[in-house]
Amino acid sequence: MISSSEILHAKILIVDDQKVNIQLLEQMLYGAGYVSVTSTIYPLEVCELHLKNRYDLILLDLQMPVMDGFQVMEALKEIEPDDYLPVLVITAEPDHKLRALKAGARDFISKPFMLVEVLARVHNMLEVRLLHEELSNYNNVLEQRVYERTADLQESYLETIFTMVRAAEQKDEDTGAHVQRIGYYSRELARILGMDGEFVNNIFFASPMHDIGKIGIPDCILLKPNAFTPDEWGIMKEHTLRGAKILGSSKSPYLKMGAEIALNHHERLDGGGYPNGIRGEAIPLSARIMNICDVYDALRSKRPYKLAFNHLKTVDIITHGDSRIQSHHFDPVIFEAFKQHHQLFCDIFESFTV
């Protein structure tokens, strides 16, 4: 509830080109206990004064030279963010009352002034205005709390992701930073490609889960320092299916994208990937982005079966190919974006390497 003291301390501006009207209204308001009443006879000053003082109520005469009350209201609409005009119009013309209300005024005072009417309408208008501001402030506080809670949930969610991934990759100390880097590579590449904010946010949280299915791969295969046998390679490739199964059937947009990345990030544009050998745009965009990010980081990183390559060597292999990697494995648009912005990948790698 709004107290009487709050209403009496509200800021009021009187706008009328007739000083006698201003004096009469000031006498009524001060006599009723209002303590913050100012006035002007110049309608051109109203917007500047309101921007400076943010009045709770403006008593506005409609018939003034140079700029009438209707024009003042139109100007005030430009500076009131919620389009709520705290205006009580002053008029002796019955036809002006309806027009003023349609223009945004909240109420009106008739001329000649009647003390009881003036005080009642001013009090009611101020009570509504102050309640409106109180509700607006409450909503702002509520929105901030929701924002903070959402941020806390996202942070907890990301911690859960990294915990899950570490459980899958705890046997390989070099992969801890790998999952962090993957998120940043994917996010920046998605931005470069012009994806919307939701997609960029989702891929940042989803891409670190790409290898979660490795949790079901035996150590003797996962950490084998030399070439796999055909049977071992068949088991290794199952991590894509396992990952999709772990993350699938979720309502979370992060887990949904995480599942499609886990399943498809080893697919190739020419159909030569696994597990399903799909090609072209049948491969989800998130997985096509993730694919080149994963290849870059794998080449830069030490693995049981290989040494780490430097940035220039890695870019040369991706762009010109070797025995295992060819440029036609990648989406051409994504491949071109990588070539033009490969230094960004280097910066991310160096920022998240112990």
N, C-alpha and C positions, 0 to 999 in steps of 0.2 A: 504494500500500500504506500501511496505517496503522502507524506505528512504535510500539515498546514505550513510548517516552517519552510519546507522545500518549495512549496508553491509560492509563498510570499518572497522568497529569495530568487525566484526565477528571473532571467534577464528578458526585459521587454523593450521593444523599440516601437515608437509611435512615428508614423510617416504621414504628414499632412502639410499641404502648402499654406494652410491657414493657421497662424500662430495661436489664434484664440481657441481653436479646436484642440490644439496640443495642450495648451494651458488647462483647459477644462478637463481633459482626460488625465493629465498628470495629477490634478487636484483630487480627482476621484480615486485614482490608484494609490497615491501616497496616503490618502485618508483611510483607505482600507488596509494599509499595512504593507504594501509592496515597497521594496527597498532598492530595486535595481531597474529604474525606468529611465531610458534615454529617448531622444527625439531628433528628428531632422525635418526640415522643410524642403529638402532637395532629394527628389526621388532617384536621381542619378547616383547618389551616394549609397543607396541601400545595399547593393551587392557587396561593395567593398566593406561596409560596416558589418554585414552579416558574416563575411569570410573572416573578419578579424575577431568578432565577438560571439558568433554562433548563438544568436538569440533563441530563446525558448518560444517566444511569441512576437509576431510583428503585427501591429495594428496599422492597417494600410488603407489610406483614402484612395478611392478609385478615380476621382476627377481631379487631376493635377495637370499643370502645363508642362510642356517639353516631353514628359514621360508619364503616361497615366498608370493607374494601378495594375491594369491588365498586362501592360508591357513589363512592369516590375516583376510580376509573378512569372512571366515567361523567362526573364533573366535569372530569377532565383532557382528555377528548375535546373539550370545548367550547373549550379553549384551544390544542389542537394542530392547526394549520391543515391538515396533511397526514394527520391521523387516525393518526399513527404514535405509539403510546404506548411510551415507553422504560421499561417496567415489568417488573420481575422480582419475581413474587409469592412471599411466604413463607407456607407452610402445612404443617400436619401432617395435613390431611384429604385422602385420595386423591380423594374426589369433587369437591373444590374445584378440583383442578388443571385438569381438562377445562373446567369452567365458567369458570375464570379465563382460559384461552386463548381461549375463545369470546368473552369480554368484551373482549379486546384485549391482554391480557398477552402478552409475547413468550416468557417461559419461567418456570420456578419453581424455588424452593429448598425442599427438604424439611426439616422439623424432626424430630428434633434435627439441628443443623447438623453437616455433615462438611466439614472444611477443604478437601479436594481438590475436592469438588463445588462449594462456594461460589466458590472462586477460578476454577475452570474456566468455570462459567456466567457469572460476572461478566465475565471476560476476553472470552468469546465474544460476549456481549451488547454490550459496549462496542465491540468491533471492528466488528460489524454496524452499530451506531448511528452510529459515526463515518464509516464508509463511506457510509451513507445520507446523512449531512449533506454529505459531500464531493461525492457525486453531485448532490445538490440544489443546492449552490453552483455546481457546474459547469454545470448546466442553466440556472441564473439568468444566469450569465455568457454562455452561448450564446444565450439568448433576447435579452439586451441587444445582443449583436453582430448578431443577425438584425434586431432593431428598427432599429439604427443603419444597417445595410446597406440595409434597405428604405427608410429615410428618405433615404439618399444616392441610391438608385435613383429615388425619386419626384422628388427635386430635379433630378436629371439629366434625367428624363423631361419635367418641366415646362419646363426650359431648352430641350429639343429642340422642344417644342410652340411656344414663343414664337419660336424661331429659324425654324421652318417658317412661322409666321404672318407674321413680319416679312418673310420672303422674298416672301410673297404681297401684302403691303401696304406695301412699302418706299417706294412712290411717294407715299404719302399720310402725311405726318408726324403728322397728328392721330389716326391709328388705332392708334399704338403703345400708348398707355394704354387705348384702347378694349378690346383683348383681355383686359387684366388686369381691368378693371372688370367685363366680362361674366362672368368666372369668379366674382367675389364677389357680383354681383347674383344669379346663378343659384343659388349655394350658399345664400345667406341666404333666398331665396324657397323653395327646397326644404325648408329647415329649418322655415320658417313653416308650410308645408303638411303638416308631420309626416312627411316621408319618412325612411327609415331611414339609418343612418350610411353604409352602402355606396353608396346612391344619391347622397347629399349629396356624398360624396367624389368619386364618378365624374363628376358633373356639373360640379364645380369644375374638374377637369382637362380634361374633354371640351369644355365650351362655348367656350373660346377658339379652338377649331379650326373654328368654324362657317363662316367665310368662306375657308377654305384653298383652295377651288376658284377663287378670284379670281386665283390665280397663272397660270391659263390664259386670262384675259380681256385682250384688247389694251388698252394704255394709252389709246389714243384713245377708247375706250368707257368704261373704268373711271374716267377722270378728266374726262370730258366735263362742262363747266360748265352745259350747258342740256339740254333734253329730248331723250330718245332717239328715234330713228326706230323704227318697228315692228321692223325687222330688227336694229337695235342692241339693242333691249330683249330680243329673242329670244336674242341672244348673251349678254347680261348675266345672264339667268335661268339660263343653263347652269352658272353657278358652283356651284349646288346639286348638280347631277349630277356635276360634276367633283370637288367636295369629297368626295362619297360614294364615288366611285371611288378617290380617293387613299387614303382612310382605311379602306375596306372590306376584307373578308376577313382580318381580324386576330383573334387570340385575346385581345388586350388588352382588358379591360373599358372602358378609357378610349377606345381607338380605336373600339371597337364603338359606344359611345354617341356619340362624336364624329362617326361616319359618319351615324348616324340624325339627329343635330342638323343636320349640314351639309345633308343632303337635305331636311329637313322644316321648317326654322325660318322659312321664308316661307309655309308653308301657313296657311290661316285656318280658324277653326272652322266658318264657313258654307260652306266649299268654294271660296271665291273666291281662294285663294292659288295658289302654284306650287311645284314643277314639275308635280305630279300632280293638283292640285285635290281632294285628299282632305279629309274633313271630320270634325268631332267627335272621338271617341276613337280613330278610325283614325290620327290624328296622334299619334305617340309623346309621352308625358308630358314627356320631356326637351325635346322641341322646342316643346311648348306653353309650358313655363316659359321657355325661351330666347327665344321670340318676343316676349313683352312686355318682356323685358330688353333685347333688341336695339332694339326700337322706342323705348324710353325713351332709351337711350344715343345713338341716331341723332339724335333730336330735340335732345338736349342738345349735340351736337357740330357743329362747323363742317364742312361738306362742300363740294366744288366747286360744287354746285348750290344750296346754302342756307347761311344764317347759323345760329349756335347760338341755341337758346332757353334761357331760364332754367328753373329747376325748376318754378315755379308754372305757367308757360305750358305746359310739357311735360305736367304732370299734367292740366291743363285739356283739352289736345288729346286725350290718351289717354282720359279719362273722358267727355268730351262729343263728341269726334269733330271731324273737319275733312273736307276734300275727299278725303283718301286713307285716313284712319284712322277706324274706327268701333268702338265697344265690343263689338259682336257678333262682331268678328274674333277675340276672345280667349276662352279657356276661362273661364266665369263664376266658378268657384271661384278660379282664379288671379287673375283680374281683381279680385275682391273683396279678396283678400290684398294685391294691389298697392295698392289704394286705402287700405287700413287702415295700411299700412306704407311709404307712398311716401317718408317722410322718410329712411328707411334707404337708399333709392336715392340720395337727394341727398347723404347723408354719404359714401357710397362714391364717388360721382362726384367730390366735392371732395377726397377723400383721394388719388385717383389721377389728378389733372389737374395737368399742369405749368404 
